[in-house]
Amino acid sequence: MKRELRYSLISFCEVLEAVYARHFANEVRLMATPVSHSVHPIGFFRSEIKRPDETPRQGKEGAPDVWLKVSPRFAKGVQDIAVGQEIIVITWLHEAERNTLKVHPRGEISAPLGGVFSTVSR
């Protein structure tokens, strides 16, 4: 039985590789090509906070209200958004350290290092 299971697993993997190679070859080739991205803000957040050390780690920990001030040139693009409507805002933390990939969650040195994208960090 072990031999049959091993053979089935290898065969299944070979099938997956063949399907992947056939159907995603174009995407793989595109991913291998260096890509550059640029970010252009349409607005900025404003709040009562003036210094980074005044910020709570999370909004539910006492953060003040913030306002998204949309630049006039993009005003027409948001004109139909209603008060209370849910929107998704993608932010760029302009003061973040770009080369940091592992952190102690919430800055607690006693906690083990974790990937910066999977932790609640500052």
Secondary structure, 3 states (H helix, E strand, C coil): CHHHHHHHHHHHHHHHHHHHHHHHHHHHHHHHCCCCCCCCCCEEEEECCCCHHHCCCCHHHCCCCEEEEECHHHHHHHCCCCCCCCCCCCCCCCCCCCCCCEECHHHCCCCCCEEHHHCCCC
